Amino acid sequence: MIDEYALDDDPPDKRALYDVPRITAILHAVAAEGRWISYSEMLMALGFQFTRPKMRVLCKTLDHVDALAATRGEPELAVLVVRESDGLPGQGWWTGRRDYAGLWTGPEARAFVDAVQARAFAYWKSKQP
Amino acid sequence: MLPDATAADAITVREAVEGDLPAVVALVQSAYRGDASTAGWTTEAHLLDGQRTDVGMLLPMLADPNQAILLFEDADQLRACVSVERFEDHGYIGMVTVQPTGQSQGMGRRILETAEAHIRDEWGLPAAQMTVIAQRSELIAWYERRGYQLTGGTVPFPYDEARFGNPKRADLFLVVMEKGLS
């Protein structure tokens, strides 16, 4: 499913981890399909295996993706990158949020994430030709 | 040279090659997982079991000119190791490992200083970062004493990747620490 985004010919270029437009484009496509993508899948889409240092850079870039989306009045996108185990974003996504004070796992978290993801799905599906 | 004479003084340092990797995996496993790791204070055995790394995970590091695994050896055997990775504006330090029975003798400080020197002098980068399991407060405190500060950044623990081990609890995550090297 993610091969369509992967680099087939070029060796992994670490600059891809910082590439906000590229990661944003991947998430626009994911949102338009009404689905989420795991952290590992996102790294694979950029040409990398999961490692701690690369995940660290990806998480920071996802913050930039959302900050730019906010300036354009678009829905959040980082919420679409989740743990495969429970389908929820990692701790970094929750910290600092002013619109949620509940637990970061469990039914309440699930419902909150579903609602945020639904906004992205609806917005980017509506942008499809 | 360390301020006081320690076992770390008799150590030589070199970069790992492919033939070293089985010994590196065994060293890392012994320091972090399983009963053997409890001989040292770096153990993660209370948080995770299973493997910490394997040869397949380390091989790509050797193939990447922007990564290195540094080995610390004495006349007898591999005593410690650390990995470094080059990013745009900082270096990343990982896999900080000292043989469990050789810990608390200055080796941890020695390998950290060597990794920092590699990042600063070989790559010309002004800062080093690392990630530490958030629940390992004693390890975070040790890095703070070495000049590292929490950045506020966090990284999800790779629950989806069994090659990083089998967590014993569901709330693990990583915190990012940074130190300026100028």
Interface residues (C-beta under 8 A of the other chain):
Chain A: K14 R15 Y18 S38 Y39 S40 Q49 F50 T51 R52 P53 M55 R56 V57 C59 K60 R83 E84 S85 P89 G90 Q91 G92 T95 T105
Chain B: M57 P60 N66 E85 F87 E88 Y92 G94 Q129 T131 G152 G153 T154 V155 P156 P158 Y159 D160 E161 F164 A170 D171 F173 L174 V176
